[in-house]
Amino acid sequence: MIQETALNNLIRSALAEDIGNGDHSTMACIPPTAKGKARLKIKEQGILAGMEVAEAIFRQLDMFTVFTPYKKDGDPMQPGETAFEVEAAVHTLLMGERLVLNCMQRMSGIATLTKQYVDKLKGYHTRLLDTRKTTPNFRLLEKEAVRIGGGVNHRMGLYDMVMLKDNHIDFAGGITAAVNKTIAYLQEKKLNLQIEVETRSLDDVKEVLAVGGIHRIMLDNFSPEQIPAALDLIQGRYETEASGGISLANVDAYAKTGVDFVSVGAVIHHAVSLDLSLKAVE
């Protein structure tokens, strides 16, 4: 379930971007009192995502919209199926059409690709994480699509978890300095945030273990063959995450190592939108 205020703010901004000072195409030829019905037709196989968003878009335009779902988020979908029907003022249907399709097509593509990764991880301990490699101002829906596809949302932004990556570490003067400064900062600010530290070698892993005080160790660009040595050092003291170069072709090889998480930005930025259409019902 998406946080309602955040979703409504996103929808409001997106509608303002699209409608501007008016939908002149619709206002020019459709009476404002005209009522109508439209049907969301599925034209491509995959995982459906964005039903909650679609209903919220139409209801923000017209609170009296009648939204009838025939499928739900996360359902498999096949060409020829109907996802929902919506009854409202024709102006509402036409003003909301493109935003609904843009959201649902994009989200369904992400959910479908995520599900392919998740299916590869079945039977393993390892779980799939998304990243912050998202479209500006669309992260809320892209990460929701990952969740619908069976993945785990890593963090929504810079504010809800500390991740000390290579540049933080280099600018701070090394792993030990970065971690110690971070712990002191969190204590001073009274912030209860988890700390994740990126490591680039076994020596980095050893340094993180020596300084302690963190929650997760990222094994960045470690190959599946290199990860077991790192896990032997960590011995379950902290969560572990493999990142970098992970794809559908090798994700199961990473899972076989027993690493807790694999993070894959590609589930969002490599996803291809799926084909859906919203058509008037006569």
C-alpha positions as CSV (number, residue, x, y, z in Angstrom):
1,M,0.0,0.0,0.0
2,I,1.4,3.4,-1.1
3,Q,1.5,6.2,1.4
4,E,-1.7,8.2,0.5
5,T,-0.4,11.7,0.9
6,A,2.7,11.0,-1.2
7,L,0.7,9.4,-3.9
8,N,-1.8,12.3,-4.0
9,N,1.0,14.8,-4.3
10,L,2.6,12.9,-7.1
11,I,-0.7,12.7,-9.0
12,R,-1.5,16.4,-8.5
13,S,1.9,17.4,-9.9
14,A,1.6,15.0,-12.8
15,L,-1.9,16.2,-13.7
16,A,-0.7,19.8,-13.6
17,E,2.2,19.0,-15.9
18,D,-0.2,17.3,-18.4
19,I,-3.3,19.5,-18.3
20,G,-1.8,22.9,-17.8
21,N,-4.5,25.5,-18.4
22,G,-6.9,23.0,-19.7
23,D,-7.5,19.9,-21.9
24,H,-8.5,21.9,-24.9
25,S,-8.9,18.8,-27.1
26,T,-11.6,17.5,-24.8
27,M,-13.2,20.8,-23.9
28,A,-13.6,21.7,-27.6
29,C,-15.7,18.7,-28.6
30,I,-17.2,17.0,-25.5
31,P,-19.9,18.6,-23.3
32,P,-18.8,18.9,-19.7
33,T,-21.9,17.0,-18.6
34,A,-21.3,14.0,-20.8
35,K,-20.8,10.7,-18.9
36,G,-18.9,7.7,-20.1
37,K,-17.3,4.3,-19.4
38,A,-13.8,3.1,-20.4
39,R,-12.0,-0.2,-20.1
40,L,-8.3,-0.9,-19.5
41,K,-7.3,-3.6,-22.0
42,I,-4.2,-5.7,-21.5
43,K,-2.2,-6.2,-24.7
44,E,1.0,-7.9,-23.4
45,Q,1.9,-10.7,-21.0
46,G,3.4,-9.8,-17.7
47,I,2.7,-8.8,-14.1
48,L,0.0,-6.2,-13.6
49,A,0.9,-3.1,-11.5
50,G,-0.6,0.3,-10.9
51,M,-4.3,-0.6,-10.2
52,E,-4.3,1.4,-6.9
53,V,-2.6,4.3,-8.7
54,A,-5.1,4.3,-11.6
55,E,-8.1,4.4,-9.2
56,A,-6.5,7.3,-7.2
57,I,-5.9,9.3,-10.4
58,F,-9.5,9.1,-11.5
59,R,-10.8,9.8,-8.0
60,Q,-8.6,12.9,-7.7
61,L,-10.2,14.2,-10.9
62,D,-13.7,13.2,-9.9
63,M,-14.5,11.8,-6.4
64,F,-17.7,10.2,-7.8
65,T,-15.8,8.0,-10.2
66,V,-17.0,4.4,-10.3
67,F,-14.0,2.1,-10.5
68,T,-14.6,-1.6,-11.1
69,P,-11.4,-3.8,-10.9
70,Y,-11.2,-7.2,-12.5
71,K,-7.7,-7.9,-11.5
72,K,-5.4,-6.7,-8.7
73,D,-1.8,-5.5,-8.5
74,G,0.6,-8.5,-8.8
75,D,-1.7,-10.6,-10.8
76,P,-0.3,-12.3,-14.0
77,M,-1.9,-10.8,-17.1
78,Q,-2.4,-12.0,-20.6
79,P,-3.3,-10.2,-23.8
80,G,-7.1,-9.7,-24.2
81,E,-7.9,-9.5,-20.5
82,T,-9.5,-6.5,-18.9
83,A,-7.9,-4.9,-15.8
84,F,-10.7,-2.5,-14.9
85,E,-13.6,-0.5,-16.0
86,V,-14.2,3.1,-15.0
87,E,-17.3,5.3,-15.2
88,A,-17.1,9.0,-14.8
89,A,-17.5,12.3,-16.7
90,V,-15.9,11.9,-20.1
91,H,-13.7,14.9,-19.3
92,T,-12.4,12.9,-16.3
93,L,-11.7,9.8,-18.4
94,L,-9.8,11.8,-21.1
95,M,-7.8,13.9,-18.7
96,G,-6.7,10.9,-16.7
97,E,-6.1,8.5,-19.6
98,R,-2.5,9.3,-20.4
99,L,-1.3,9.5,-16.8
100,V,-3.0,6.2,-15.9
101,L,-1.4,4.5,-18.9
102,N,2.0,6.1,-18.3
103,C,2.0,4.9,-14.7
104,M,0.5,1.4,-15.3
105,Q,2.6,0.6,-18.3
106,R,5.9,1.6,-16.6
107,M,5.0,0.0,-13.3
108,S,3.9,-3.3,-15.0
109,G,7.2,-3.4,-16.9
110,I,9.1,-3.0,-13.6
111,A,7.0,-5.6,-11.8
112,T,7.4,-8.1,-14.6
113,L,11.2,-7.8,-14.7
114,T,11.4,-7.9,-10.9
115,K,9.3,-11.1,-10.9
116,Q,11.8,-12.7,-13.3
117,Y,14.6,-12.0,-10.8
118,V,12.6,-13.1,-7.8
119,D,11.7,-16.4,-9.6
120,K,15.4,-17.0,-10.1
121,L,15.9,-16.7,-6.3
122,K,13.2,-19.2,-5.3
123,G,14.6,-21.8,-2.9
124,Y,17.5,-19.5,-1.8
125,H,17.9,-17.4,1.3
126,T,18.9,-14.4,-0.8
127,R,16.4,-11.6,-1.4
128,L,16.3,-9.0,-4.1
129,L,16.7,-5.2,-3.3
130,D,16.1,-2.2,-5.5
131,T,18.3,0.9,-5.5
132,R,18.0,4.7,-5.8
133,K,18.6,4.5,-9.6
134,T,15.1,5.7,-10.3
135,T,13.4,8.3,-12.5
136,P,13.3,11.7,-10.7
137,N,9.9,12.4,-9.1
138,F,8.7,8.8,-10.0
139,R,10.6,6.8,-7.4
140,L,7.4,6.3,-5.3
141,L,5.7,4.3,-8.1
142,E,8.8,2.6,-9.4
143,K,9.7,1.2,-6.0
144,E,6.0,0.2,-5.4
145,A,6.3,-1.8,-8.7
146,V,9.3,-3.6,-7.4
147,R,7.4,-4.5,-4.3
148,I,4.5,-5.7,-6.3
149,G,6.9,-7.9,-8.4
150,G,8.2,-9.5,-5.2
151,G,11.3,-7.5,-4.5
152,V,12.3,-5.6,-1.4
153,N,12.5,-1.8,-1.3
154,H,16.0,-0.8,0.0
155,R,15.6,2.8,1.0
156,M,13.4,5.6,-0.4
157,G,16.1,8.2,-0.2
158,L,19.1,9.6,1.5
159,Y,17.2,10.3,4.7
160,D,16.0,6.8,5.9
161,M,19.3,4.9,6.0
162,V,23.0,5.6,6.1
163,M,25.0,4.1,3.2
164,L,28.7,4.8,3.2
165,K,29.7,4.2,-0.3
166,D,33.1,4.6,-2.0
167,N,33.0,8.3,-2.4
168,H,31.9,8.9,1.2
169,I,34.7,6.7,2.4
170,D,37.3,8.3,0.3
171,F,36.3,11.9,1.2
172,A,36.0,11.0,4.9
173,G,39.5,9.5,5.0
174,G,38.8,5.8,5.0
175,I,36.4,3.3,6.3
176,T,37.2,3.6,10.0
177,A,37.0,7.4,10.0
178,A,33.7,7.3,8.0
179,V,32.1,4.8,10.3
180,N,33.2,6.5,13.5
181,K,32.1,9.9,12.3
182,T,28.8,8.5,11.3
183,I,28.1,6.8,14.6
184,A,29.0,10.0,16.5
185,Y,26.7,12.1,14.2
186,L,23.7,9.7,14.6
187,Q,24.2,9.9,18.4
188,E,24.4,13.6,18.4
189,K,21.4,14.0,16.2
190,K,19.5,11.3,18.1
191,L,18.8,9.5,14.8
192,N,17.9,5.8,14.8
193,L,19.2,4.9,11.3
194,Q,20.9,1.7,10.1
195,I,24.4,2.0,8.7
196,E,25.5,0.1,5.6
197,V,29.2,0.2,4.4
198,E,30.4,-0.5,0.9
199,T,33.5,-2.7,0.7
200,R,35.7,-3.2,-2.4
201,S,38.1,-5.9,-1.1
202,L,38.6,-8.5,1.6
203,D,40.8,-6.0,3.4
204,D,37.9,-3.5,3.4
205,V,35.7,-6.2,4.9
206,K,38.3,-6.8,7.7
207,E,38.4,-3.1,8.4
208,V,34.6,-2.9,8.7
209,L,34.6,-5.9,11.1
210,A,37.4,-4.2,13.2
211,V,35.5,-0.9,13.6
212,G,32.0,-2.5,14.1
213,G,28.9,-0.5,14.9
214,I,27.2,-1.1,11.6
215,H,24.3,-3.2,10.3
216,R,25.1,-4.3,6.8
217,I,28.2,-4.9,4.7
218,M,27.9,-4.3,0.9
219,L,30.2,-6.5,-1.2
220,D,30.6,-4.2,-4.2
221,N,31.6,-5.8,-7.5
222,F,32.6,-9.1,-5.8
223,S,32.2,-12.0,-8.1
224,P,30.2,-15.1,-7.0
225,E,33.6,-16.8,-6.5
226,Q,34.9,-14.1,-4.2
227,I,31.9,-13.8,-1.9
228,P,32.3,-17.0,0.1
229,A,35.6,-15.7,1.5
230,A,34.0,-12.5,2.6
231,L,31.1,-14.4,4.2
232,D,33.6,-16.6,6.1
233,L,35.1,-13.5,7.6
234,I,31.7,-11.9,8.5
235,Q,30.3,-15.1,10.1
236,G,26.8,-13.8,10.2
237,R,27.6,-10.8,12.4
238,Y,26.1,-8.4,10.0
239,E,23.7,-8.5,7.1
240,T,25.4,-8.9,3.7
241,E,24.5,-7.5,0.3
242,A,26.1,-8.2,-3.1
243,S,26.0,-5.3,-5.6
244,G,27.4,-4.6,-9.0
245,G,27.2,-6.5,-12.2
246,I,24.3,-8.7,-11.2
247,S,21.9,-9.8,-13.9
248,L,19.3,-12.4,-14.7
249,A,22.1,-14.5,-16.1
250,N,24.1,-14.7,-12.9
251,V,21.8,-13.8,-10.0
252,D,21.3,-17.4,-9.1
253,A,25.1,-17.8,-8.8
254,Y,25.1,-15.0,-6.2
255,A,22.2,-16.6,-4.4
256,K,24.1,-19.9,-4.1
257,T,26.8,-18.1,-2.0
258,G,24.2,-17.5,0.8
259,V,24.5,-13.7,0.7
260,D,21.5,-12.1,2.4
261,F,20.6,-9.6,-0.4
262,V,21.4,-8.8,-4.0
263,S,20.8,-5.2,-5.1
264,V,19.9,-4.8,-8.8
265,G,19.3,-1.3,-10.2
266,A,18.3,-2.9,-13.5
267,V,14.9,-4.0,-12.2
268,I,14.0,-0.3,-12.6
269,H,16.2,1.3,-15.2
270,H,16.3,-1.7,-17.6
271,A,12.6,-2.4,-17.4
272,V,10.5,-2.0,-20.6
273,S,7.0,-0.6,-20.3
274,L,4.2,-3.1,-21.2
275,D,1.4,-2.4,-23.7
276,L,-2.0,-1.4,-22.2
277,S,-4.8,0.7,-23.6
278,L,-7.8,2.6,-22.2
279,K,-10.7,2.4,-24.6
280,A,-14.2,3.9,-24.5
281,V,-17.0,1.4,-23.9
282,E,-20.0,2.1,-26.3
